[in-house]
Amino acid sequence: MVDIIFIGGSPGSGKTSVCNLINQDKSWVLIDFGWLREFHLNREWSNTSDEEEHMSFENLIFILKNYHRYGYKNVLVNDLSDERLSQLSNYLSSDEFKYLIITLTVGNDDILKQRVLEPTRDSGFRNFERAIEVNRNIRQRELVRNEVQLDNTRMTVKETAEKVLEILEEFQKKL
């Protein structure tokens, strides 16, 4: 069984919506990294700093190690930056932790822009140009260890959640 499932992607890719839907169905532990950063972020995201981002990431690693120590499995984590996802292997030993990274991508810039600017979106992040840039960078870089990219451009949230669970099931068979 997998210890941790990280759901990554650019803003507007559906990370939070997919994790919330999976959590409703499975009742797994869900850690929204954005929540850890909310202590210092304002709603417009105009006060981010590298130092506080790193501190929040270290807090997340501590929390994950504690869940692992108590035997939790299938802990869902979302909203990590792509940079942080690529650093996970430096913090989580592959001998000790079984984890999977599923990075959501969007293959159409106009659809991603529409998602980021959606008025009912729960995030205050509205910088669609930055979201498009992050999404392009993700799509062009090499995969990191234990990562699968999932293009959900034409998928509903439910279809994406179902596909995430299929990917997880296939990954678990290989363990």
N, CA and C atoms as an extended XYZ file, in Angstrom:
525
Properties=species:S:1:pos:R:3:atomname:S:1:resname:S:1:resid:I:1 pbc="F F F"
N         0.835       -1.186        0.000 N   MET     1
C         0.000        0.000        0.000 CA  MET     1
C         0.876        1.244        0.000 C   MET     1
N         0.404        2.304       -0.596 N   VAL     2
C         1.138        3.559       -0.706 CA  VAL     2
C         0.970        4.361        0.584 C   VAL     2
N         2.051        4.971        1.027 N   ASP     3
C         1.985        5.820        2.207 CA  ASP     3
C         1.389        7.184        1.861 C   ASP     3
N         1.901        7.789        0.784 N   ILE     4
C         1.516        9.166        0.461 CA  ILE     4
C         1.256        9.286       -1.034 C   ILE     4
N         0.196       10.001       -1.388 N   ILE     5
C        -0.130       10.317       -2.773 CA  ILE     5
C        -0.098       11.831       -2.898 C   ILE     5
N         0.843       12.330       -3.691 N   PHE     6
C         0.952       13.765       -3.931 CA  PHE     6
C         0.238       14.084       -5.234 C   PHE     6
N        -0.644       15.080       -5.194 N   ILE     7
C        -1.318       15.538       -6.400 CA  ILE     7
C        -0.768       16.930       -6.707 C   ILE     7
N        -0.050       17.029       -7.814 N   GLY     8
C         0.584       18.284       -8.195 CA  GLY     8
C        -0.019       18.840       -9.470 C   GLY     8
N         0.506       19.967       -9.888 N   GLY     9
C         0.059       20.606      -11.122 CA  GLY     9
C         0.022       22.104      -10.969 C   GLY     9
N        -0.228       22.771      -12.053 N   SER    10
C        -0.297       24.231      -12.037 CA  SER    10
C        -1.589       24.695      -11.370 C   SER    10
N        -1.641       25.956      -10.989 N   PRO    11
C        -2.922       26.490      -10.536 CA  PRO    11
C        -3.977       26.274      -11.632 C   PRO    11
N        -5.156       25.861      -11.240 N   GLY    12
C        -6.241       25.641      -12.191 CA  GLY    12
C        -6.269       24.255      -12.807 C   GLY    12
N        -5.317       23.403      -12.441 N   SER    13
C        -5.274       22.058      -13.039 CA  SER    13
C        -6.257       21.100      -12.378 C   SER    13
N        -6.810       21.483      -11.218 N   GLY    14
C        -7.820       20.658      -10.570 CA  GLY    14
C        -7.351       19.903       -9.342 C   GLY    14
N        -6.181       20.232       -8.835 N   LYS    15
C        -5.607       19.502       -7.699 CA  LYS    15
C        -6.557       19.427       -6.507 C   LYS    15
N        -7.018       20.570       -6.062 N   THR    16
C        -7.872       20.628       -4.865 CA  THR    16
C        -9.205       19.932       -5.103 C   THR    16
N        -9.819       20.194       -6.237 N   SER    17
C       -11.121       19.589       -6.540 CA  SER    17
C       -11.022       18.068       -6.593 C   SER    17
N        -9.980       17.555       -7.231 N   VAL    18
C        -9.795       16.112       -7.343 CA  VAL    18
C        -9.554       15.497       -5.969 C   VAL    18
N        -8.678       16.116       -5.178 N   CYS    19
C        -8.395       15.581       -3.836 CA  CYS    19
C        -9.638       15.607       -2.957 C   CYS    19
N       -10.408       16.678       -3.033 N   ASN    20
C       -11.629       16.750       -2.228 CA  ASN    20
C       -12.618       15.658       -2.622 C   ASN    20
N       -12.739       15.383       -3.915 N   LEU    21
C       -13.658       14.339       -4.380 CA  LEU    21
C       -13.181       12.955       -3.927 C   LEU    21
N       -11.889       12.693       -4.057 N   ILE    22
C       -11.355       11.409       -3.598 CA  ILE    22
C       -11.555       11.275       -2.097 C   ILE    22
N       -11.291       12.343       -1.373 N   ASN    23
C       -11.436       12.307        0.084 CA  ASN    23
C       -12.889       12.056        0.501 C   ASN    23
N       -13.848       12.625       -0.212 N   GLN    24
C       -15.263       12.380        0.084 CA  GLN    24
C       -15.593       10.902       -0.070 C   GLN    24
N       -15.001       10.280       -1.088 N   ASP    25
C       -15.289        8.870       -1.370 CA  ASP    25
C       -14.508        7.926       -0.466 C   ASP    25
N       -13.248        8.216       -0.230 N   LYS    26
C       -12.357        7.285        0.475 CA  LYS    26
C       -12.121        7.632        1.939 C   LYS    26
N       -12.373        8.848        2.336 N   SER    27
C       -12.122        9.301        3.715 CA  SER    27
C       -10.665        9.118        4.127 C   SER    27
N        -9.749        9.334        3.198 N   TRP    28
C        -8.333        9.293        3.519 CA  TRP    28
C        -7.932       10.617        4.166 C   TRP    28
N        -6.799       10.624        4.810 N   VAL    29
C        -6.265       11.882        5.327 CA  VAL    29
C        -5.936       12.766        4.127 C   VAL    29
N        -6.355       14.013        4.192 N   LEU    30
C        -6.082       14.978        3.123 CA  LEU    30
C        -5.354       16.172        3.724 C   LEU    30
N        -4.166       16.417        3.227 N   ILE    31
C        -3.388       17.570        3.669 CA  ILE    31
C        -3.261       18.521        2.493 C   ILE    31
N        -3.857       19.683        2.631 N   ASP    32
C        -3.764       20.719        1.607 CA  ASP    32
C        -2.598       21.623        1.987 C   ASP    32
N        -1.526       21.556        1.197 N   PHE    33
C        -0.341       22.348        1.510 CA  PHE    33
C        -0.669       23.837        1.580 C   PHE    33
N        -1.632       24.269        0.800 N   GLY    34
C        -2.054       25.664        0.860 CA  GLY    34
C        -2.500       26.066        2.254 C   GLY    34
N        -3.108       25.117        2.975 N   TRP    35
C        -3.533       25.400        4.345 CA  TRP    35
C        -2.326       25.712        5.226 C   TRP    35
N        -1.228       24.971        5.032 N   LEU    36
C        -0.027       25.230        5.832 CA  LEU    36
C         0.563       26.607        5.528 C   LEU    36
N         0.366       27.072        4.303 N   ARG    37
C         0.899       28.382        3.925 CA  ARG    37
C        -0.051       29.518        4.277 C   ARG    37
N        -1.305       29.204        4.556 N   GLU    38
C        -2.298       30.257        4.821 CA  GLU    38
C        -1.972       31.109        6.037 C   GLU    38
N        -1.124       30.606        6.913 N   PHE    39
C        -0.783       31.381        8.097 CA  PHE    39
C        -0.102       32.691        7.720 C   PHE    39
N         0.548       32.708        6.571 N   HIS    40
C         1.252       33.925        6.176 CA  HIS    40
C         0.820       34.475        4.829 C   HIS    40
N         0.004       33.751        4.079 N   LEU    41
C        -0.429       34.237        2.771 CA  LEU    41
C        -1.724       35.032        2.863 C   LEU    41
N        -1.771       36.149        2.167 N   ASN    42
C        -3.054       36.830        2.049 CA  ASN    42
C        -3.813       36.244        0.864 C   ASN    42
N        -5.056       36.568        0.734 N   ARG    43
C        -5.941       35.961       -0.272 CA  ARG    43
C        -5.454       36.198       -1.706 C   ARG    43
N        -4.747       37.279       -1.954 N   GLU    44
C        -4.284       37.622       -3.298 CA  GLU    44
C        -2.913       37.023       -3.613 C   GLU    44
N        -2.292       36.338       -2.655 N   TRP    45
C        -0.988       35.713       -2.821 CA  TRP    45
C         0.111       36.732       -3.083 C   TRP    45
N        -0.050       37.954       -2.655 N   SER    46
C         0.930       38.996       -2.962 CA  SER    46
C         2.042       39.083       -1.928 C   SER    46
N         2.019       38.255       -0.911 N   ASN    47
C         3.035       38.347        0.132 CA  ASN    47
C         3.808       37.043        0.319 C   ASN    47
N         4.011       36.288       -0.749 N   THR    48
C         4.759       35.042       -0.631 CA  THR    48
C         6.250       35.325       -0.483 C   THR    48
N         6.933       34.452        0.227 N   SER    49
C         8.388       34.566        0.334 CA  SER    49
C         8.988       33.170        0.275 C   SER    49
N        10.196       33.078       -0.260 N   ASP    50
C        10.877       31.783       -0.360 CA  ASP    50
C        11.121       31.180        1.019 C   ASP    50
N        11.478       32.022        1.983 N   GLU    51
C        11.774       31.536        3.331 CA  GLU    51
C        10.537       30.902        3.982 C   GLU    51
N         9.412       31.564        3.887 N   GLU    52
C         8.188       31.017        4.488 CA  GLU    52
C         7.685       29.803        3.717 C   GLU    52
N         7.874       29.795        2.412 N   GLU    53
C         7.505       28.629        1.607 CA  GLU    53
C         8.335       27.416        2.048 C   GLU    53
N         9.623       27.611        2.249 N   HIS    54
C        10.495       26.518        2.680 CA  HIS    54
C        10.118       26.036        4.083 C   HIS    54
N         9.843       26.979        4.970 N   MET    55
C         9.440       26.609        6.330 CA  MET    55
C         8.154       25.780        6.295 C   MET    55
N         7.201       26.175        5.491 N   SER    56
C         5.950       25.427        5.370 CA  SER    56
C         6.199       24.026        4.816 C   SER    56
N         7.109       23.923        3.856 N   PHE    57
C         7.453       22.622        3.280 CA  PHE    57
C         8.094       21.716        4.341 C   PHE    57
N         8.990       22.262        5.138 N   GLU    58
C         9.600       21.475        6.212 CA  GLU    58
C         8.547       21.024        7.229 C   GLU    58
N         7.576       21.886        7.515 N   ASN    59
C         6.479       21.494        8.415 CA  ASN    59
C         5.682       20.339        7.815 C   ASN    59
N         5.422       20.402        6.514 N   LEU    60
C         4.704       19.323        5.846 CA  LEU    60
C         5.468       18.001        5.963 C   LEU    60
N         6.755       18.024        5.719 N   ILE    61
C         7.564       16.810        5.806 CA  ILE    61
C         7.483       16.226        7.219 C   ILE    61
N         7.564       17.083        8.226 N   PHE    62
C         7.436       16.624        9.619 CA  PHE    62
C         6.078       15.951        9.841 C   PHE    62
N         5.020       16.577        9.362 N   ILE    63
C         3.665       16.030        9.520 CA  ILE    63
C         3.560       14.669        8.819 C   ILE    63
N         4.083       14.576        7.601 N   LEU    64
C         4.014       13.312        6.855 CA  LEU    64
C         4.791       12.198        7.552 C   LEU    64
N         5.944       12.532        8.084 N   LYS    65
C         6.726       11.522        8.806 CA  LYS    65
C         5.975       11.067       10.059 C   LYS    65
N         5.262       11.969       10.692 N   ASN    66
C         4.487       11.617       11.879 CA  ASN    66
C         3.309       10.698       11.504 C   ASN    66
N         2.595       11.016       10.429 N   TYR    67
C         1.515       10.130        9.973 CA  TYR    67
C         2.075        8.741        9.656 C   TYR    67
N         3.210        8.701        9.007 N   HIS    68
C         3.840        7.435        8.663 CA  HIS    68
C         4.194        6.644        9.924 C   HIS    68
N         4.737        7.336       10.906 N   ARG    69
C         5.119        6.693       12.169 CA  ARG    69
C         3.918        6.025       12.830 C   ARG    69
N         2.735        6.610       12.656 N   TYR    70
C         1.517        6.055       13.253 CA  TYR    70
C         0.777        5.100       12.311 C   TYR    70
N         1.399        4.767       11.181 N   GLY    71
C         0.862        3.722       10.317 CA  GLY    71
C        -0.194        4.142        9.313 C   GLY    71
N        -0.360        5.423        9.093 N   TYR    72
C        -1.354        5.866        8.107 CA  TYR    72
C        -0.893        5.521        6.699 C   TYR    72
N        -1.856        5.174        5.857 N   LYS    73
C        -1.605        4.880        4.445 CA  LYS    73
C        -2.515        5.758        3.592 C   LYS    73
N        -2.146        5.903        2.333 N   ASN    74
C        -2.928        6.680        1.365 CA  ASN    74
C        -3.223        8.103        1.861 C   ASN    74
N        -2.217        8.759        2.396 N   VAL    75
C        -2.360       10.160        2.791 CA  VAL    75
C        -2.279       10.994        1.517 C   VAL    75
N        -3.313       11.767        1.254 N   LEU    76
C        -3.361       12.640        0.080 CA  LEU    76
C        -2.756       13.995        0.413 C   LEU    76
N        -1.888       14.483       -0.455 N   VAL    77
C        -1.286       15.806       -0.274 CA  VAL    77
C        -1.438       16.555       -1.587 C   VAL    77
N        -1.960       17.761       -1.506 N   ASN    78
C        -2.070       18.556       -2.730 CA  ASN    78
C        -1.515       19.961       -2.523 C   ASN    78
N        -1.346       20.630       -3.635 N   ASP    79
C        -0.984       22.045       -3.701 CA  ASP    79
C         0.495       22.317       -3.450 C   ASP    79
N         1.351       21.320       -3.632 N   LEU    80
C         2.788       21.581       -3.577 CA  LEU    80
C         3.243       22.167       -4.908 C   LEU    80
N         4.185       23.087       -4.856 N   SER    81
C         4.734       23.631       -6.097 CA  SER    81
C         5.514       22.537       -6.820 C   SER    81
N         5.699       22.710       -8.098 N   ASP    82
C         6.431       21.735       -8.880 CA  ASP    82
C         7.861       21.600       -8.367 C   ASP    82
N         8.453       22.686       -7.958 N   GLU    83
C         9.806       22.655       -7.397 CA  GLU    83
C         9.856       21.754       -6.166 C   GLU    83
N         8.874       21.870       -5.296 N   ARG    84
C         8.849       21.054       -4.074 CA  ARG    84
C         8.628       19.577       -4.395 C   ARG    84
N         7.792       19.285       -5.374 N   LEU    85
C         7.570       17.885       -5.756 CA  LEU    85
C         8.877       17.242       -6.212 C   LEU    85
N         9.692       18.001       -6.922 N   SER    86
C        10.962       17.450       -7.408 CA  SER    86
C        11.962       17.245       -6.279 C   SER    86
N        11.741       17.853       -5.120 N   GLN    87
C        12.653       17.725       -3.987 CA  GLN    87
C        12.254       16.618       -3.014 C   GLN    87
N        11.126       15.990       -3.232 N   LEU    88
C        10.625       15.008       -2.266 CA  LEU    88
C        11.614       13.886       -1.973 C   LEU    88
N        12.306       13.416       -3.003 N   SER    89
C        13.226       12.293       -2.778 CA  SER    89
C        14.379       12.684       -1.856 C   SER    89
N        14.645       13.964       -1.701 N   ASN    90
C        15.678       14.418       -0.757 CA  ASN    90
C        15.199       14.326        0.690 C   ASN    90
N        13.889       14.280        0.897 N   TYR    91
C        13.310       14.319        2.242 CA  TYR    91
C        12.655       13.011        2.658 C   TYR    91
N        12.201       12.233        1.684 N   LEU    92
C        11.487       10.990        1.981 CA  LEU    92
C        12.272        9.814        1.399 C   LEU    92
N        12.852        9.037        2.250 N   SER    93
C        13.671        7.900        1.838 CA  SER    93
C        12.815        6.861        1.107 C   SER    93
N        13.303        6.408       -0.047 N   SER    94
C        12.544        5.414       -0.815 CA  SER    94
C        12.511        4.066       -0.103 C   SER    94
N        13.456        3.834        0.808 N   ASP    95
C        13.422        2.597        1.582 CA  ASP    95
C        12.311        2.605        2.628 C   ASP    95
N        11.998        3.789        3.108 N   GLU    96
C        11.027        3.922        4.193 CA  GLU    96
C         9.627        4.301        3.704 C   GLU    96
N         9.554        5.168        2.693 N   PHE    97
C         8.275        5.711        2.240 CA  PHE    97
C         7.927        5.216        0.844 C   PHE    97
N         6.690        4.776        0.689 N   LYS    98
C         6.142        4.436       -0.621 CA  LYS    98
C         5.234        5.599       -1.015 C   LYS    98
N         5.652        6.339       -2.025 N   TYR    99
C         4.827        7.466       -2.428 CA  TYR    99
C         4.711        7.552       -3.940 C   TYR    99
N         3.645        8.192       -4.366 N   LEU   100
C         3.339        8.386       -5.772 CA  LEU   100
C         3.031        9.860       -5.980 C   LEU   100
N         3.536       10.403       -7.077 N   ILE   101
C         3.226       11.784       -7.463 CA  ILE   101
C         2.398       11.722       -8.736 C   ILE   101
N         1.213       12.291       -8.698 N   ILE   102
C         0.397       12.413       -9.906 CA  ILE   102
C         0.269       13.902      -10.182 C   ILE   102
N         0.842       14.315      -11.306 N   THR   103
C         0.851       15.728      -11.668 CA  THR   103
C        -0.189       15.962      -12.752 C   THR   103
N        -1.162       16.805      -12.437 N   LEU   104
C        -2.221       17.129      -13.386 CA  LEU   104
C        -1.743       18.221      -14.333 C   LEU   104
N        -1.978       18.023      -15.606 N   THR   105
C        -1.620       19.028      -16.607 CA  THR   105
C        -2.847       19.351      -17.451 C   THR   105
N        -2.766       20.483      -18.119 N   VAL   106
C        -3.843       20.920      -19.007 CA  VAL   106
C        -3.206       21.225      -20.360 C   VAL   106
N        -3.681       20.567      -21.397 N   GLY   107
C        -3.077       20.676      -22.716 CA  GLY   107
C        -3.548       21.841      -23.552 C   GLY   107
N        -4.389       22.695      -23.010 N   ASN   108
C        -4.930       23.827      -23.769 CA  ASN   108
C        -4.881       25.072      -22.878 C   ASN   108
N        -4.115       26.062      -23.311 N   ASP   109
C        -3.940       27.284      -22.518 CA  ASP   109
C        -5.254       28.020      -22.264 C   ASP   109
N        -6.147       28.020      -23.248 N   ASP   110
C        -7.424       28.723      -23.072 CA  ASP   110
C        -8.285       28.056      -21.994 C   ASP   110
N        -8.260       26.734      -21.948 N   ILE   111
C        -9.023       26.018      -20.924 CA  ILE   111
C        -8.429       26.291      -19.551 C   ILE   111
N        -7.094       26.293      -19.438 N   LEU   112
C        -6.456       26.584      -18.159 CA  LEU   112
C        -6.783       28.006      -17.713 C   LEU   112
N        -6.733       28.956      -18.633 N   LYS   113
C        -7.085       30.346      -18.303 CA  LYS   113
C        -8.510       30.420      -17.777 C   LYS   113
N        -9.410       29.748      -18.437 N   GLN   114
C       -10.820       29.725      -18.018 CA  GLN   114
C       -10.956       29.154      -16.607 C   GLN   114
N       -10.233       28.087      -16.316 N   ARG   115
C       -10.300       27.478      -14.987 CA  ARG   115
C        -9.766       28.416      -13.909 C   ARG   115
N        -8.639       29.064      -14.194 N   VAL   116
C        -8.026       29.963      -13.205 CA  VAL   116
C        -8.928       31.161      -12.925 C   VAL   116
N        -9.604       31.652      -13.944 N   LEU   117
C       -10.456       32.835      -13.785 CA  LEU   117
C       -11.889       32.513      -13.376 C   LEU   117
N       -12.215       31.238      -13.220 N   GLU   118
C       -13.563       30.821      -12.815 CA  GLU   118
C       -13.941       31.519      -11.507 C   GLU   118
N       -15.036       32.300      -11.504 N   PRO   119
C       -15.406       33.063      -10.299 CA  PRO   119
C       -15.716       32.208       -9.070 C   PRO   119
N       -16.163       30.975       -9.268 N   THR   120
C       -16.504       30.132       -8.120 CA  THR   120
C       -15.296       29.364       -7.582 C   THR   120
N       -14.157       29.549       -8.204 N   ARG   121
C       -12.926       28.869       -7.769 CA  ARG   121
C       -12.588       29.285       -6.349 C   ARG   121
N       -12.204       28.309       -5.521 N   ASP   122
C       -11.964       28.613       -4.107 CA  ASP   122
C       -10.623       29.286       -3.846 C   ASP   122
N        -9.687       29.195       -4.756 N   SER   123
C        -8.386       29.830       -4.563 CA  SER   123
C        -8.442       31.297       -4.975 C   SER   123
N        -7.674       32.113       -4.295 N   GLY   124
C        -7.565       33.518       -4.665 CA  GLY   124
C        -6.587       33.746       -5.801 C   GLY   124
N        -5.898       32.687       -6.233 N   PHE   125
C        -4.909       32.812       -7.299 CA  PHE   125
C        -5.623       33.039       -8.621 C   PHE   125
N        -5.336       34.170       -9.281 N   ARG   126
C        -5.997       34.506      -10.547 CA  ARG   126
C        -5.011       34.855      -11.662 C   ARG   126
N        -3.738       34.636      -11.433 N   ASN   127
C        -2.724       34.996      -12.416 CA  ASN   127
C        -2.620       33.882      -13.464 C   ASN   127
N        -3.480       33.966      -14.487 N   PHE   128
C        -3.536       32.892      -15.470 CA  PHE   128
C        -2.264       32.812      -16.304 C   PHE   128
N        -1.571       33.939      -16.509 N   GLU   129
C        -0.315       33.895      -17.266 CA  GLU   129
C         0.708       33.032      -16.524 C   GLU   129
N         0.788       33.200      -15.223 N   ARG   130
C         1.716       32.405      -14.413 CA  ARG   130
C         1.294       30.930      -14.416 C   ARG   130
N        -0.004       30.664      -14.316 N   ALA   131
C        -0.492       29.282      -14.350 CA  ALA   131
C        -0.119       28.609      -15.669 C   ALA   131
N        -0.268       29.319      -16.769 N   ILE   132
C         0.088       28.774      -18.083 CA  ILE   132
C         1.591       28.495      -18.153 C   ILE   132
N         2.396       29.400      -17.625 N   GLU   133
C         3.844       29.210      -17.613 CA  GLU   133
C         4.234       27.969      -16.794 C   GLU   133
N         3.654       27.836      -15.604 N   VAL   134
C         3.946       26.682      -14.748 CA  VAL   134
C         3.524       25.387      -15.449 C   VAL   134
N         2.338       25.395      -16.034 N   ASN   135
C         1.819       24.217      -16.730 CA  ASN   135
C         2.739       23.814      -17.886 C   ASN   135
N         3.203       24.787      -18.667 N   ARG   136
C         4.116       24.495      -19.777 CA  ARG   136
C         5.427       23.908      -19.274 C   ARG   136
N         5.958       24.485      -18.204 N   ASN   137
C         7.209       23.972      -17.633 CA  ASN   137
C         7.057       22.529      -17.163 C   ASN   137
N         5.927       22.231      -16.532 N   ILE   138
C         5.678       20.862      -16.068 CA  ILE   138
C         5.626       19.904      -17.253 C   ILE   138
N         4.905       20.286      -18.283 N   ARG   139
C         4.721       19.416      -19.443 CA  ARG   139
C         6.033       19.171      -20.195 C   ARG   139
N         6.972       20.118      -20.099 N   GLN   140
C         8.221       20.009      -20.857 CA  GLN   140
C         9.364       19.346      -20.082 C   GLN   140
N         9.271       19.292      -18.778 N   ARG   141
C        10.386       18.742      -17.996 CA  ARG   141
C        10.294       17.222      -17.930 C   ARG   141
N        11.405       16.617      -17.511 N   GLU   142
C        11.420       15.171      -17.311 CA  GLU   142
C        10.637       14.824      -16.055 C   GLU   142
N        10.095       13.621      -16.027 N   LEU   143
C         9.383       13.155      -14.847 CA  LEU   143
C        10.360       12.984      -13.689 C   LEU   143
N         9.882       13.262      -12.479 N   VAL   144
C        10.681       12.987      -11.289 CA  VAL   144
C        10.347       11.575      -10.816 C   VAL   144
N        11.102       11.099       -9.840 N   ARG   145
C        10.909        9.738       -9.342 CA  ARG   145
C         9.470        9.538       -8.858 C   ARG   145
N         8.865        8.424       -9.239 N   ASN   146
C         7.509        8.023       -8.832 CA  ASN   146
C         6.425        8.980       -9.330 C   ASN   146
N         6.675        9.645      -10.438 N   GLU   147
C         5.696       10.609      -10.958 CA  GLU   147
C         5.022       10.093      -12.214 C   GLU   147
N         3.734       10.378      -12.301 N   VAL   148
C         2.934       10.155      -13.501 CA  VAL   148
C         2.256       11.479      -13.809 C   VAL   148
N         2.305       11.900      -15.073 N   GLN   149
C         1.561       13.102      -15.464 CA  GLN   149
C         0.244       12.682      -16.093 C   GLN   149
N        -0.794       13.405      -15.746 N   LEU   150
C        -2.141       13.119      -16.232 CA  LEU   150
C        -2.723       14.381      -16.855 C   LEU   150
N        -2.937       14.333      -18.161 N   ASP   151
C        -3.551       15.465      -18.859 CA  ASP   151
C        -5.063       15.361      -18.679 C   ASP   151
N        -5.622       16.303      -17.941 N   ASN   152
C        -7.063       16.268      -17.674 CA  ASN   152
C        -7.814       17.387      -18.399 C   ASN   152
N        -7.276       17.812      -19.526 N   THR   153
C        -7.875       18.906      -20.296 CA  THR   153
C        -9.346       18.659      -20.582 C   THR   153
N        -9.672       17.474      -21.018 N   ARG   154
C       -11.044       17.150      -21.454 CA  ARG   154
C       -11.796       16.300      -20.440 C   ARG   154
N       -11.288       16.225      -19.216 N   MET   155
C       -11.927       15.391      -18.197 CA  MET   155
C       -12.695       16.241      -17.200 C   MET   155
N       -13.757       15.679      -16.690 N   THR   156
C       -14.441       16.304      -15.563 CA  THR   156
C       -13.625       16.017      -14.301 C   THR   156
N       -13.975       16.665      -13.227 N   VAL   157
C       -13.300       16.398      -11.959 CA  VAL   157
C       -13.494       14.930      -11.568 C   VAL   157
N       -14.703       14.433      -11.746 N   LYS   158
C       -14.994       13.036      -11.396 CA  LYS   158
C       -14.160       12.077      -12.240 C   LYS   158
N       -14.079       12.324      -13.540 N   GLU   159
C       -13.276       11.466      -14.410 CA  GLU   159
C       -11.799       11.517      -14.024 C   GLU   159
N       -11.314       12.698      -13.678 N   THR   160
C        -9.914       12.837      -13.259 CA  THR   160
C        -9.669       12.072      -11.967 C   THR   160
N       -10.583       12.189      -11.007 N   ALA   161
C       -10.439       11.462       -9.736 CA  ALA   161
C       -10.431        9.956       -9.983 C   ALA   161
N       -11.297        9.485      -10.845 N   GLU   162
C       -11.334        8.055      -11.163 CA  GLU   162
C       -10.025        7.600      -11.802 C   GLU   162
N        -9.482        8.420      -12.695 N   LYS   163
C        -8.215        8.086      -13.350 CA  LYS   163
C        -7.065        8.095      -12.337 C   LYS   163
N        -7.073        9.033      -11.407 N   VAL   164
C        -6.058        9.072      -10.348 CA  VAL   164
C        -6.101        7.771       -9.547 C   VAL   164
N        -7.285        7.308       -9.207 N   LEU   165
C        -7.421        6.058       -8.451 CA  LEU   165
C        -6.954        4.852       -9.269 C   LEU   165
N        -7.188        4.866      -10.578 N   GLU   166
C        -6.690        3.792      -11.453 CA  GLU   166
C        -5.165        3.776      -11.474 C   GLU   166
N        -4.562        4.960      -11.593 N   ILE   167
C        -3.103        5.075      -11.604 CA  ILE   167
C        -2.544        4.573      -10.276 C   ILE   167
N        -3.187        4.943       -9.185 N   LEU   168
C        -2.761        4.499       -7.860 CA  LEU   168
C        -2.828        2.975       -7.754 C   LEU   168
N        -3.899        2.397       -8.235 N   GLU   169
C        -4.060        0.936       -8.184 CA  GLU   169
C        -2.950        0.240       -8.975 C   GLU   169
N        -2.646        0.749      -10.162 N   GLU   170
C        -1.570        0.171      -10.977 CA  GLU   170
C        -0.217        0.307      -10.284 C   GLU   170
N         0.031        1.449       -9.665 N   PHE   171
C         1.282        1.685       -8.948 CA  PHE   171
C         1.427        0.712       -7.776 C   PHE   171
N         0.329        0.497       -7.057 N   GLN   172
C         0.362       -0.402       -5.906 CA  GLN   172
C         0.644       -1.845       -6.314 C   GLN   172
N         0.195       -2.241       -7.493 N   LYS   173
C         0.461       -3.598       -7.983 CA  LYS   173
C         1.952       -3.820       -8.195 C   LYS   173
N         2.684       -2.756       -8.493 N   LYS   174
C         4.125       -2.864       -8.746 CA  LYS   174
C         4.955       -2.889       -7.487 C   LYS   174
N         4.341       -2.557       -6.340 N   LEU   175
C         5.099       -2.505       -5.094 CA  LEU   175
C         5.425       -3.885       -4.562 C   LEU   175
